[in-house]
Amino acid sequence: MDGDGRAMTLDGLLQDIKYEVIQEGRGISQEISSITIDSRKVTSGGLFICIIGLTMDGHEFIYDAAKAGASAIIMEKYKWTQMWPENSGRIYPRPVGYDGRFQARGSDTPGVELMYPEGVTIIQVENTRQVMALIAAHLYGHPARKLNLIGVTGTNGKTTTTHFIEEILRQCGHKTGIIGTNGARVGESLIDIPFATSTTPDPMELQEIFAYMVDQGVKYVVMEVSSHALAFFKVEGLVFDVGVFTNLTQDHLDLHGTMDNYRLAKAQLFAQSRFAVVNGDDESTPVMLAHLGNDSYLTYGLQKNAGLMALHITHHISGTLFEVNLGGEEQKFTLNAKGRFNIYNALAAIGTCHKLGIPLERICQTQIHGVTGRIQDVPNSLGVHVLVDYAHTPDGVTNIVQSVREFTSGLVVIILGCGGDRDSGKRPIMGRIAGELADYVILTSDNPRTEDPETIISQIEEGIKTTKVSYAIYESRREAIFRGVRMLTPGDALIIAGKGHEDYQIIGTIKHHFSDYETALEALESCS
């Protein structure tokens, strides 16, 4: 396999990994032509890693992988089932009736001895997800060790905070890389290494991106680290120079089951960090610091006595001005982005860059700007505010409406939907918050995926009905945006929430081109 210009043997990929050879096959010294977790992508002489997913189990496809030419297969030690142990932040599978043998494919009888594909080397490990991450690092020659890694986790603010950190570092003369929701890039140049997951790449793509960044002379890499990535061991083995915590509110309970599990998943980042920059105003911060393992941290905030604080805040139509206080040193800072929540994001970035050795005075001379799809203005000549925002959680809705109130003299209208096949428990909560804080609510579709849009909307409506707000329902997102724009009068604001930078809508399993920003522009032009 070609990771850093040299072929990799199976035993080379497995170095420093605990494993057991169950079937010798071609032996552990064999060269590996490719590595995949998808049996459909196996090549002759390749390595197939059996991953247990949320809907599929790779162990069921070992015969397909062998038939396609796999010469080695890595399996888990037990026949697993997915469980949610109390207070477990990660998805730790547990054995079911394990007696030292696998259940045969297609059999309902536990303990039937599995006949492995003939001639294939079978390796068993405790956790194939962990092993995949370590193998990916071996394959590409551990490029992360040549980089300074900054990881940002939290429910809201990850994308903006990584963007702010990267902007400051780049303006201070450093070669930077960034990985997250908006893709991966070096400086301002996108990297042509696609990854399927929405925030943190899978280990193979992640290590390939790291290797590319090393080749490009990058010094600092700022990346979003999602709770999914931590629960699924995507960043296993990585050591972060700085781990950043933004906040934690309800989200992703479809995956984690409980808020305790969700919180502990986030906290894993700090078990892998040398230094922590954490939101001192968030009640989950003590849990993050408990996993840090040392006293090397900086708190930031607005409400409590943090090590880094924003004081004397003034909101303007184009941004925010405040005074930064870091351990008694004070500097004025101009943030070219709106919203109280962006002050938190900016403080996280300021604290991180200061820890990396940049003087506070130099940091405060930089100009950082908002991110596409995050409280993004749609220009118009009608005297109204139309804003596209990614808010898709209860806290996100709270933040965006409260922030827009700060610079709006008229009514605040919000267009709201929720994604399908995701945490349904937050839907009525978001509806209630929108009803309590906005002057008018328009319910619509987000990315319904395989759920019925009407069902999703009705669940949001349950929360709306507990408030006194007036609202309308338009299942068509385009119609909802046109309705929202046309009801505005000078001084009013329209928030189009939920999709932000996304230029698509997922209906069923198909992505259709759809941009909230483009549609809002079209609606505004129709009113001119």
C-alpha positions as CSV (number, residue, x, y, z in Angstrom):
1,M,0.0,0.0,0.0
2,D,1.4,3.4,-0.9
3,G,1.2,5.8,2.0
4,D,4.4,7.6,2.0
5,G,6.1,6.2,-1.1
6,R,6.8,2.7,0.3
7,A,4.9,-0.6,0.3
8,M,3.4,-1.7,3.6
9,T,3.3,-5.2,5.0
10,L,0.5,-6.4,7.2
11,D,2.8,-6.7,10.2
12,G,4.1,-3.2,9.5
13,L,0.5,-1.9,9.6
14,L,-0.1,-3.8,12.9
15,Q,3.0,-2.6,14.7
16,D,2.4,-1.7,18.3
17,I,-1.1,-3.1,18.0
18,K,-2.3,-6.1,20.1
19,Y,-3.7,-8.8,17.8
20,E,-4.1,-12.5,17.4
21,V,-3.6,-14.5,14.2
22,I,-6.6,-16.8,13.9
23,Q,-5.8,-18.2,10.4
24,E,-2.4,-17.9,8.9
25,G,-3.4,-17.6,5.2
26,R,-0.6,-15.7,3.4
27,G,1.0,-14.7,6.6
28,I,1.5,-11.4,8.4
29,S,4.6,-10.5,6.3
30,Q,2.5,-10.2,3.1
31,E,2.3,-6.9,1.3
32,I,-1.0,-5.1,1.3
33,S,-2.4,-3.6,-1.9
34,S,-5.3,-1.6,-0.4
35,I,-7.2,-1.0,2.8
36,T,-11.0,-0.7,3.0
37,I,-14.0,-1.2,5.3
38,D,-16.3,-1.5,2.2
39,S,-16.4,-5.1,0.8
40,R,-17.4,-3.6,-2.6
41,K,-14.1,-1.7,-2.8
42,V,-11.8,-4.6,-2.0
43,T,-8.9,-5.2,-4.5
44,S,-6.7,-8.3,-5.0
45,G,-4.2,-8.5,-2.1
46,G,-6.2,-6.0,-0.1
47,L,-6.9,-5.7,3.6
48,F,-10.6,-5.7,4.7
49,I,-11.4,-4.3,8.2
50,C,-14.7,-5.4,9.6
51,I,-16.4,-2.3,11.2
52,I,-19.6,-2.4,13.1
53,G,-21.8,0.5,12.0
54,L,-25.1,1.8,13.2
55,T,-27.0,-0.2,10.6
56,M,-24.5,-2.7,9.1
57,D,-21.9,-5.1,10.5
58,G,-18.8,-5.6,8.4
59,H,-18.4,-9.1,9.8
60,E,-21.3,-10.2,7.6
61,F,-19.3,-9.4,4.5
62,I,-16.1,-11.3,5.1
63,Y,-17.0,-13.8,2.4
64,D,-17.7,-11.1,-0.1
65,A,-14.4,-9.4,0.7
66,A,-12.5,-12.7,0.3
67,K,-14.3,-13.4,-3.0
68,A,-13.3,-9.9,-4.2
69,G,-9.6,-10.7,-3.5
70,A,-8.9,-9.7,0.1
71,S,-5.8,-11.5,1.3
72,A,-6.2,-10.4,4.9
73,I,-9.2,-9.6,7.1
74,I,-9.2,-7.9,10.5
75,M,-12.2,-8.8,12.7
76,E,-13.2,-8.1,16.3
77,K,-12.6,-10.6,19.0
78,Y,-16.2,-11.2,19.8
79,K,-19.5,-11.4,18.1
80,W,-20.7,-7.9,19.2
81,T,-23.8,-6.0,19.8
82,Q,-24.2,-2.3,20.2
83,M,-25.0,-1.2,23.8
84,W,-25.3,2.0,25.7
85,P,-23.5,1.4,29.1
86,E,-24.5,3.9,31.8
87,N,-22.1,6.9,31.8
88,S,-20.2,5.7,28.8
89,G,-19.3,8.5,26.3
90,R,-18.1,6.1,23.7
91,I,-19.8,3.3,21.9
92,Y,-18.2,0.3,23.7
93,P,-19.7,-2.9,22.2
94,R,-20.1,-5.8,24.5
95,P,-19.9,-9.6,23.8
96,V,-23.1,-11.6,23.7
97,G,-22.8,-15.2,24.8
98,Y,-19.2,-15.4,23.7
99,D,-17.7,-18.9,23.9
100,G,-14.5,-18.4,21.9
101,R,-16.2,-18.9,18.5
102,F,-18.1,-16.7,16.1
103,Q,-21.6,-17.2,15.0
104,A,-21.7,-18.5,11.5
105,R,-22.9,-16.2,8.8
106,G,-26.6,-16.7,8.3
107,S,-27.0,-18.8,11.4
108,D,-29.3,-18.0,14.3
109,T,-27.5,-20.4,16.6
110,P,-24.8,-18.8,18.9
111,G,-21.5,-20.8,19.1
112,V,-21.6,-22.4,15.7
113,E,-18.0,-22.5,14.5
114,L,-17.3,-20.1,11.7
115,M,-15.4,-21.5,8.7
116,Y,-13.1,-18.7,7.6
117,P,-12.5,-18.1,3.9
118,E,-9.7,-20.4,2.7
119,G,-6.3,-18.9,2.2
120,V,-7.1,-15.6,3.8
121,T,-5.1,-14.3,6.8
122,I,-7.6,-13.7,9.7
123,I,-6.6,-11.3,12.4
124,Q,-8.6,-10.7,15.6
125,V,-8.4,-7.5,17.7
126,E,-10.4,-6.0,20.5
127,N,-11.8,-3.0,18.6
128,T,-11.5,-2.7,14.9
129,R,-12.4,1.1,14.9
130,Q,-9.4,1.8,17.2
131,V,-7.2,-0.4,15.1
132,M,-8.3,1.2,11.8
133,A,-7.2,4.6,13.1
134,L,-3.8,3.3,14.2
135,I,-3.3,1.5,10.9
136,A,-4.1,4.6,9.0
137,A,-1.4,6.5,11.0
138,H,1.1,3.8,10.3
139,L,0.2,3.8,6.6
140,Y,0.9,7.5,6.1
141,G,4.0,7.6,8.4
142,H,2.4,9.3,11.4
143,P,2.1,12.8,9.7
144,A,0.3,14.3,12.7
145,R,3.5,14.0,14.7
146,K,5.0,16.7,12.4
147,L,2.1,19.1,12.9
148,N,0.7,21.2,15.8
149,L,-2.9,20.0,16.2
150,I,-5.7,22.2,17.6
151,G,-9.0,20.3,18.1
152,V,-12.3,22.1,18.7
153,T,-15.3,20.3,20.1
154,G,-18.7,21.4,21.4
155,T,-22.3,21.4,20.3
156,N,-22.3,24.8,18.7
157,G,-19.5,27.1,17.4
158,K,-17.0,24.5,16.2
159,T,-16.9,25.7,12.6
160,T,-16.7,29.4,13.5
161,T,-14.1,28.9,16.3
162,T,-11.8,26.8,14.0
163,H,-12.2,29.5,11.3
164,F,-11.3,32.3,13.8
165,I,-8.2,30.4,15.1
166,E,-7.0,29.7,11.6
167,E,-7.5,33.3,10.5
168,I,-5.5,34.7,13.4
169,L,-2.6,32.2,12.9
170,R,-2.5,32.9,9.2
171,Q,-2.5,36.6,9.6
172,C,0.3,36.2,12.1
173,G,2.4,34.6,9.4
174,H,2.0,30.9,10.0
175,K,1.2,28.2,7.4
176,T,-2.1,26.7,8.4
177,G,-4.5,23.9,7.6
178,I,-8.1,23.6,8.6
179,I,-10.5,20.5,8.6
180,G,-14.2,20.6,9.3
181,T,-17.7,21.0,8.1
182,N,-16.7,23.2,5.2
183,G,-14.0,20.8,4.0
184,A,-10.2,20.8,4.3
185,R,-7.9,23.4,3.0
186,V,-4.3,24.8,3.3
187,G,-4.5,28.5,3.7
188,E,-7.2,29.6,1.3
189,S,-6.8,26.6,-1.0
190,L,-9.2,23.7,-0.8
191,I,-7.7,20.2,-0.7
192,D,-8.9,17.7,-3.2
193,I,-9.3,14.8,-0.7
194,P,-13.1,14.3,-0.3
195,F,-14.5,12.8,2.9
196,A,-18.0,11.6,3.3
197,T,-18.7,12.4,6.9
198,S,-20.0,15.9,7.7
199,T,-17.4,17.2,10.2
200,T,-14.4,15.0,11.0
201,P,-13.0,12.7,8.3
202,D,-12.7,8.9,8.8
203,P,-9.1,7.9,9.7
204,M,-7.9,7.0,6.3
205,E,-9.0,10.3,4.7
206,L,-7.8,12.2,7.9
207,Q,-4.3,10.8,7.8
208,E,-4.1,11.4,4.0
209,I,-5.1,15.0,4.6
210,F,-2.4,15.3,7.4
211,A,0.2,13.9,5.0
212,Y,-0.7,16.4,2.3
213,M,-0.5,19.2,4.8
214,V,3.0,18.1,5.9
215,D,4.1,18.1,2.3
216,Q,2.7,21.6,1.9
217,G,4.8,22.9,4.9
218,V,1.8,23.4,7.2
219,K,2.7,24.2,10.8
220,Y,-0.7,24.4,12.5
221,V,-3.8,22.3,11.8
222,V,-7.1,23.4,13.3
223,M,-9.9,20.8,13.1
224,E,-13.4,20.3,14.3
225,V,-13.7,17.1,16.4
226,S,-17.2,15.9,16.6
227,S,-18.7,13.7,19.3
228,H,-19.2,11.1,16.5
229,A,-15.5,11.2,15.7
230,L,-14.6,10.7,19.4
231,A,-17.2,7.9,20.0
232,F,-16.1,6.1,16.8
233,F,-12.3,6.4,17.5
234,K,-11.6,8.5,14.4
235,V,-8.9,10.5,16.2
236,E,-7.5,7.6,18.2
237,G,-3.8,8.0,18.8
238,L,-3.7,11.7,18.0
239,V,-2.3,14.1,20.5
240,F,-3.6,17.7,20.4
241,D,-1.5,20.6,21.4
242,V,-4.6,22.5,22.4
243,G,-8.1,21.1,22.9
244,V,-10.9,23.7,22.8
245,F,-14.4,23.3,24.3
246,T,-17.1,25.7,23.1
247,N,-20.4,24.6,24.9
248,L,-22.7,21.6,25.3
249,T,-26.4,21.5,24.8
250,Q,-28.8,18.8,23.6
251,D,-28.0,17.3,20.3
252,H,-27.2,13.8,18.8
253,L,-29.0,11.9,21.4
254,D,-30.1,9.5,18.6
255,L,-26.4,8.4,18.7
256,H,-25.4,8.9,22.3
257,G,-28.6,8.0,24.1
258,T,-28.1,10.3,27.1
259,M,-26.6,13.7,27.8
260,D,-24.1,12.1,30.1
261,N,-22.9,9.9,27.2
262,Y,-22.8,12.9,24.9
263,R,-20.8,14.9,27.5
264,L,-18.3,12.1,28.1
265,A,-17.8,11.7,24.3
266,K,-16.8,15.3,24.1
267,A,-14.5,15.0,27.1
268,Q,-12.4,12.3,25.4
269,L,-10.8,15.1,23.3
270,F,-9.2,16.5,26.5
271,A,-7.8,13.1,27.5
272,Q,-5.8,13.5,24.3
273,S,-4.8,17.1,24.8
274,R,-1.8,18.8,26.3
275,F,-3.6,22.0,27.0
276,A,-7.3,23.0,27.2
277,V,-9.1,26.3,26.4
278,V,-12.6,25.9,27.8
279,N,-15.8,27.9,28.2
280,G,-15.9,28.9,31.9
281,D,-19.6,29.8,31.6
282,D,-20.6,26.3,30.5
283,E,-21.7,23.8,33.2
284,S,-20.1,20.9,31.4
285,T,-16.6,22.4,31.6
286,P,-15.6,20.6,34.9
287,V,-16.2,17.3,33.1
288,M,-13.9,18.3,30.2
289,L,-11.2,19.4,32.7
290,A,-11.5,16.2,34.7
291,H,-10.4,14.2,31.6
292,L,-7.4,16.6,30.9
293,G,-5.2,14.9,33.4
294,N,-3.2,18.0,34.3
295,D,-3.7,21.6,35.3
296,S,-2.8,23.2,32.0
297,Y,-5.9,25.1,30.9
298,L,-7.4,28.5,30.3
299,T,-11.0,29.4,30.9
300,Y,-12.8,32.1,28.9
301,G,-16.2,33.7,29.3
302,L,-18.5,36.6,29.8
303,Q,-20.3,35.8,33.0
304,K,-18.0,34.2,35.5
305,N,-14.5,35.2,36.6
306,A,-12.5,33.5,33.8
307,G,-8.9,33.7,32.9
308,L,-9.8,35.4,29.6
309,M,-12.9,37.7,29.5
310,A,-14.6,40.1,27.2
311,L,-15.6,43.4,28.8
312,H,-17.3,46.6,27.7
313,I,-19.1,45.0,24.8
314,T,-20.7,47.2,22.1
315,H,-22.8,45.7,19.3
316,H,-22.8,47.3,15.8
317,I,-24.7,46.5,12.6
318,S,-21.5,45.1,11.1
319,G,-19.9,43.5,14.2
320,T,-18.9,43.8,17.8
321,L,-16.3,45.8,19.7
322,F,-15.1,44.6,23.2
323,E,-12.1,44.7,25.5
324,V,-10.1,41.6,26.0
325,N,-8.8,41.0,29.5
326,L,-6.2,38.2,29.8
327,G,-4.8,37.8,33.3
328,G,-5.0,41.6,33.8
329,E,-3.6,42.5,30.4
330,E,-6.2,44.5,28.4
331,Q,-6.5,45.1,24.6
332,K,-9.4,46.3,22.4
333,F,-10.7,43.8,19.9
334,T,-12.9,44.4,16.8
335,L,-14.9,41.3,15.7
336,N,-16.3,41.5,12.2
337,A,-19.1,39.2,13.1
338,K,-22.4,39.6,14.9
339,G,-23.9,37.9,17.9
340,R,-23.0,37.3,21.5
341,F,-22.2,33.7,20.8
342,N,-19.5,34.8,18.4
343,I,-17.8,36.7,21.2
344,Y,-17.4,33.3,22.9
345,N,-16.0,31.8,19.7
346,A,-13.6,34.8,19.4
347,L,-12.4,34.4,23.0
348,A,-11.8,30.7,22.4
349,A,-9.7,31.6,19.4
350,I,-7.8,34.4,21.2
351,G,-7.0,32.1,24.1
352,T,-5.8,29.3,21.8
353,C,-3.5,31.5,19.8
354,H,-2.1,33.1,22.9
355,K,-1.2,29.7,24.2
356,L,0.5,28.9,20.9
357,G,2.8,31.8,21.6
358,I,1.3,34.9,19.9
359,P,1.3,38.0,22.0
360,L,-2.2,39.3,22.9
361,E,-1.5,42.7,21.4
362,R,-0.6,41.1,18.0
363,I,-3.7,38.9,18.2
364,C,-6.0,41.9,18.7
365,Q,-4.5,43.6,15.6
366,T,-5.9,40.8,13.4
367,Q,-9.2,41.1,11.5
368,I,-11.4,38.0,11.8
369,H,-14.7,37.6,10.0
370,G,-17.8,35.5,10.1
371,V,-18.2,32.2,8.3
372,T,-20.4,31.5,5.4
373,G,-23.8,30.3,6.6
374,R,-23.3,31.5,10.1
375,I,-25.5,34.6,10.8
376,Q,-24.7,35.5,7.1
377,D,-26.3,38.7,5.7
378,V,-28.2,38.4,2.4
379,P,-27.7,41.9,0.8
380,N,-30.7,43.9,-0.2
381,S,-32.0,47.5,-0.7
382,L,-35.3,47.0,1.2
383,G,-34.1,48.1,4.6
384,V,-34.6,44.6,6.1
385,H,-32.2,42.0,7.6
386,V,-32.2,38.6,6.0
387,L,-29.8,36.2,7.6
388,V,-28.8,32.6,6.8
389,D,-27.7,30.6,9.8
390,Y,-26.8,27.0,10.6
391,A,-28.7,27.0,13.9
392,H,-30.1,23.4,14.2
393,T,-30.1,22.8,18.0
394,P,-32.2,24.4,20.8
395,D,-29.2,26.4,22.0
396,G,-28.4,27.5,18.4
397,V,-32.0,28.8,17.9
398,T,-31.8,30.7,21.2
399,N,-28.4,32.2,20.3
400,I,-29.4,33.3,16.8
401,V,-32.7,34.9,17.8
402,Q,-31.2,36.7,20.8
403,S,-28.3,38.0,18.7
404,V,-30.5,39.3,15.9
405,R,-32.6,41.1,18.5
406,E,-29.5,43.1,19.5
407,F,-29.5,45.0,16.1
408,T,-33.1,44.8,14.9
409,S,-35.6,47.5,15.5
410,G,-38.6,45.7,14.1
411,L,-40.0,42.2,14.1
412,V,-37.9,39.0,14.2
413,V,-39.2,36.2,12.0
414,I,-37.6,32.8,11.9
415,I,-37.9,30.0,9.4
416,L,-37.4,26.7,11.2
417,G,-37.1,23.0,10.3
418,C,-35.3,19.9,11.6
419,G,-33.3,17.3,9.9
420,G,-34.8,13.8,9.4
421,D,-33.2,10.6,10.8
422,R,-31.6,12.7,13.6
423,D,-32.4,13.4,17.3
424,S,-36.2,13.8,17.3
425,G,-36.3,14.8,21.0
426,K,-35.0,18.3,20.3
427,R,-37.7,19.1,17.8
428,P,-40.5,20.3,20.1
429,I,-37.9,22.1,22.3
430,M,-36.7,24.0,19.2
431,G,-40.3,24.9,18.4
432,R,-41.0,26.1,21.9
433,I,-37.9,28.3,21.9
434,A,-38.7,29.8,18.6
435,G,-42.2,30.6,19.7
436,E,-41.0,32.2,22.9
437,L,-38.3,34.3,21.4
438,A,-39.4,35.2,17.8
439,D,-42.4,37.4,16.7
440,Y,-43.5,35.0,14.0
441,V,-42.4,31.5,13.0
442,I,-42.6,29.7,9.7
443,L,-42.2,25.9,9.9
444,T,-40.8,24.1,6.9
445,S,-38.6,21.2,5.8
446,D,-34.9,21.0,6.4
447,N,-33.2,17.8,5.2
448,P,-36.1,15.3,5.8
449,R,-34.0,12.4,4.5
450,T,-36.0,9.2,4.9
451,E,-38.6,10.7,7.3
452,D,-41.9,12.1,6.4
453,P,-41.5,16.0,6.4
454,E,-45.1,16.4,7.7
455,T,-44.2,14.2,10.7
456,I,-41.1,16.2,11.5
457,I,-43.0,19.5,11.2
458,S,-45.8,18.3,13.5
459,Q,-43.2,17.4,16.1
460,I,-41.8,20.9,16.0
461,E,-45.3,22.3,16.1
462,E,-45.9,20.5,19.4
463,G,-43.5,23.0,21.0
464,I,-44.9,26.0,19.1
465,K,-48.4,25.3,20.4
466,T,-47.2,25.8,24.0
467,T,-46.5,29.4,23.1
468,K,-48.7,32.3,22.0
469,V,-46.7,33.1,18.8
470,S,-48.4,33.2,15.4
471,Y,-47.0,30.8,12.9
472,A,-47.5,29.3,9.4
473,I,-46.5,26.0,7.8
474,Y,-45.0,25.6,4.3
475,E,-43.5,22.2,3.6
476,S,-41.7,23.6,0.6
477,R,-38.6,25.3,1.9
478,R,-38.6,27.6,-1.2
479,E,-42.1,28.7,-0.5
480,A,-41.3,29.3,3.2
481,I,-38.4,31.6,2.3
482,F,-40.4,33.6,-0.2
483,R,-43.2,33.9,2.3
484,G,-40.8,35.1,5.0
485,V,-39.1,37.7,2.8
486,R,-42.4,39.1,1.5
487,M,-43.9,39.7,4.9
488,L,-40.9,41.9,6.0
489,T,-41.2,45.7,6.4
490,P,-38.2,48.1,6.9
491,G,-36.5,47.4,10.2
492,D,-37.6,43.7,10.4
493,A,-35.3,40.7,10.4
494,L,-35.8,37.2,8.9
495,I,-33.7,34.3,10.1
496,I,-33.5,31.3,7.8
497,A,-32.2,28.6,10.2
498,G,-30.9,25.1,10.0
499,K,-28.9,24.6,6.8
500,G,-26.5,27.5,6.7
501,H,-23.7,26.9,4.2
502,E,-25.3,23.8,2.8
503,D,-26.2,24.0,-0.9
504,Y,-28.3,20.9,-1.0
505,Q,-31.5,19.4,0.5
506,I,-31.6,15.6,1.2
507,I,-35.0,14.1,0.4
508,G,-35.1,10.4,0.8
509,T,-31.5,9.4,0.0
510,I,-31.0,11.9,-2.8
511,K,-29.3,15.2,-2.6
512,H,-31.0,18.0,-4.5
513,H,-29.3,21.4,-5.1
514,F,-30.8,23.9,-2.8
515,S,-29.2,27.0,-1.2
516,D,-31.0,29.1,1.4
517,Y,-28.8,32.1,0.5
518,E,-29.5,31.8,-3.3
519,T,-33.2,31.4,-2.7
520,A,-33.3,34.3,-0.3
521,L,-31.6,36.5,-2.9
522,E,-34.1,35.4,-5.5
523,A,-37.0,36.2,-3.1
524,L,-35.5,39.6,-2.3
525,E,-35.1,40.5,-6.0
526,S,-38.8,39.6,-6.6
527,C,-39.7,42.2,-4.0
528,S,-37.5,45.0,-5.5
